[in-house]
Amino acid sequence: MSKDINILETIFIFGAQYLYIIALIIAFLWFLKQARARQREVLTLMCICLPLIFIASFIAGHLYYNPRPFVLGNFKPLIPHKPNNGFPSHHVLLVSAISAVIFLFSRRVSLLLWILTLFVGLSRVYAGVHHIVDVAASVLISVILVSLTYFLYAKHSTLYAKK
C-alpha cells in the first residue's frame, strides 16, 4: 500500500510541477506543423491574449487573497512553495490560456491540452498548494478573455473571415 501511495504522489508531484512544460511542448510542436498563415493567426491571438490574461490574473490576485491550503491546514505540501496568495493558479492559467487559444484552431489538440490542464489543476490541489477555486478561476479567466478577444478581434479583422 505504501508503494502505491508513493507512486500516486510521484504522479501528482510531476503533474503539479512539470506537466505544464509537456503541454507547452505539445502546443509548440502543433504550432510548428501549421502553415505560415495559420502560425501568424495563432501568434497574433497569443500575443494579444496572454498579456491580457496575466494582467487580469494579477488584478484578480490583488482583489482576492486566498491562503494556500498548506498554510490554512498547517501541513507540509508535496512540493515546496512559498506561503503566498494562491489565487489564481499561474500554472493552470498558462496551460488553460494556451488550450483556449488553440481551441479556436484545433479541437483535437485543444482537447488533449485541456485534459493536461485539468490534470495540472488537480495535481496542484492534491499537492496542497492550491484550492479548487484557484484552479477554476484560472480556467475562467483564460476562457473568458480568449473568447472576448476572439469576438472583438474577429469582428474587426479578416483573420477569421470565411474564404
C-alpha positions as CSV (number, residue, x, y, z in Angstrom):
1,M,0.0,0.0,0.0
2,S,2.8,2.4,0.9
3,K,4.4,1.8,-2.5
4,D,1.1,2.7,-4.3
5,I,0.9,5.9,-2.3
6,N,4.4,6.8,-3.3
7,I,3.7,6.2,-7.0
8,L,0.4,8.2,-6.8
9,E,2.2,11.1,-5.0
10,T,5.0,11.0,-7.6
11,I,2.5,11.2,-10.4
12,F,0.8,14.2,-8.7
13,I,4.1,15.9,-7.9
14,F,5.1,15.6,-11.6
15,G,1.7,16.9,-12.6
16,A,1.9,19.8,-10.2
17,Q,5.5,20.8,-11.1
18,Y,6.3,19.7,-14.7
19,L,3.2,18.7,-16.7
20,Y,2.7,22.3,-17.9
21,I,6.0,22.0,-19.7
22,I,4.8,19.0,-21.7
23,A,1.6,20.9,-22.6
24,L,3.7,23.8,-23.8
25,I,5.9,21.4,-25.9
26,I,2.8,19.8,-27.4
27,A,1.4,23.2,-28.3
28,F,4.7,24.4,-29.8
29,L,5.0,21.2,-31.9
30,W,1.4,21.7,-33.1
31,F,2.3,25.3,-33.9
32,L,5.4,24.3,-36.0
33,K,3.2,22.0,-38.1
34,Q,0.9,24.8,-39.1
35,A,1.0,26.7,-42.4
36,R,2.8,30.1,-42.2
37,A,-0.6,32.0,-42.4
38,R,-2.1,29.9,-39.6
39,Q,1.1,30.4,-37.5
40,R,0.6,34.2,-37.9
41,E,-3.0,33.9,-36.8
42,V,-2.2,31.8,-33.7
43,L,0.8,34.1,-32.8
44,T,-1.3,37.2,-33.2
45,L,-4.0,35.9,-30.9
46,M,-1.5,34.6,-28.4
47,C,0.3,38.0,-28.3
48,I,-3.0,39.7,-27.6
49,C,-4.5,37.1,-25.2
50,L,-1.5,36.1,-23.0
51,P,-0.7,39.6,-21.7
52,L,-4.4,40.3,-21.1
53,I,-4.9,37.1,-19.2
54,F,-1.8,37.7,-17.0
55,I,-2.9,41.3,-16.3
56,A,-6.4,40.0,-15.3
57,S,-4.8,37.4,-13.1
58,F,-2.6,40.0,-11.4
59,I,-5.6,42.2,-10.7
60,A,-7.7,39.2,-9.5
61,G,-4.9,38.2,-7.2
62,H,-4.9,41.7,-5.7
63,L,-8.6,41.7,-5.3
64,Y,-8.9,38.3,-3.7
65,Y,-6.4,36.7,-1.3
66,N,-6.7,33.0,-0.8
67,P,-4.1,31.5,1.6
68,R,-2.7,28.3,0.2
69,P,-4.2,25.0,1.6
70,F,-0.9,24.1,3.4
71,V,-1.0,27.4,5.2
72,L,-4.6,27.0,6.4
73,G,-4.2,23.3,7.2
74,N,-0.8,23.7,8.7
75,F,0.7,20.7,6.8
76,K,3.7,20.3,4.5
77,P,2.7,20.4,0.8
78,L,4.0,17.7,-1.6
79,I,6.0,20.3,-3.4
80,P,7.9,23.2,-1.8
81,H,6.1,26.5,-2.2
82,K,6.1,30.0,-0.6
83,P,3.1,30.7,1.7
84,N,1.8,33.5,-0.5
85,N,-1.5,34.1,-2.3
86,G,-2.7,31.0,-4.2
87,F,-5.3,32.8,-6.2
88,P,-5.3,32.2,-9.1
89,S,-3.1,29.3,-10.1
90,H,-0.4,30.5,-12.5
91,H,0.4,27.0,-13.8
92,V,-3.2,26.4,-14.7
93,L,-3.6,29.9,-16.1
94,L,-0.8,29.4,-18.6
95,V,-1.9,26.0,-19.8
96,S,-5.6,27.0,-19.9
97,A,-4.7,30.1,-21.9
98,I,-2.8,28.2,-24.5
99,S,-5.6,25.5,-24.6
100,A,-8.2,28.1,-25.1
101,V,-6.4,29.8,-28.0
102,I,-5.6,26.5,-29.7
103,F,-9.3,25.5,-29.3
104,L,-10.1,28.2,-31.9
105,F,-7.8,26.4,-34.4
106,S,-7.8,22.7,-33.5
107,R,-10.4,21.0,-31.3
108,R,-8.4,17.7,-31.2
109,V,-5.2,19.2,-30.0
110,S,-7.1,21.5,-27.7
111,L,-8.9,18.5,-26.1
112,L,-5.5,17.0,-25.2
113,L,-4.3,20.3,-23.8
114,W,-7.5,20.7,-21.7
115,I,-7.0,17.2,-20.3
116,L,-3.5,18.2,-19.3
117,T,-4.8,21.5,-17.9
118,L,-7.3,19.7,-15.7
119,F,-4.6,17.3,-14.5
120,V,-2.2,20.1,-13.7
121,G,-5.0,21.8,-11.7
122,L,-5.9,18.5,-9.9
123,S,-2.3,17.9,-9.2
124,R,-1.8,21.3,-7.7
125,V,-4.8,20.8,-5.5
126,Y,-3.7,17.3,-4.4
127,A,-0.2,18.7,-3.7
128,G,-1.7,21.2,-1.3
129,V,-0.6,24.4,-3.0
130,H,-4.0,25.4,-4.4
131,H,-7.7,25.3,-3.7
132,I,-10.2,24.3,-6.4
133,V,-11.3,27.9,-6.6
134,D,-7.8,29.0,-7.6
135,V,-7.8,26.4,-10.4
136,A,-11.4,27.2,-11.6
137,A,-10.6,31.0,-11.6
138,S,-7.6,30.4,-13.8
139,V,-9.6,28.5,-16.3
140,L,-12.4,31.0,-16.2
141,I,-10.1,34.0,-16.7
142,S,-8.5,32.3,-19.7
143,V,-11.7,31.2,-21.4
144,I,-13.5,34.5,-20.9
145,L,-10.6,36.6,-22.1
146,V,-9.8,34.4,-25.1
147,S,-13.5,34.4,-26.0
148,L,-13.8,38.1,-25.7
149,T,-10.6,38.7,-27.6
150,Y,-11.6,36.3,-30.4
151,F,-15.0,38.0,-30.7
152,L,-13.6,41.5,-30.8
153,Y,-10.6,40.7,-33.0
154,A,-12.6,38.6,-35.4
155,K,-15.2,41.4,-35.7
156,H,-12.5,43.9,-36.7
157,S,-10.2,41.7,-38.7
158,T,-10.1,39.5,-41.7
159,L,-8.3,36.9,-39.5
160,Y,-11.3,34.6,-39.3
161,A,-13.2,35.7,-42.3
162,K,-14.6,32.9,-44.5
163,K,-12.6,32.5,-47.6
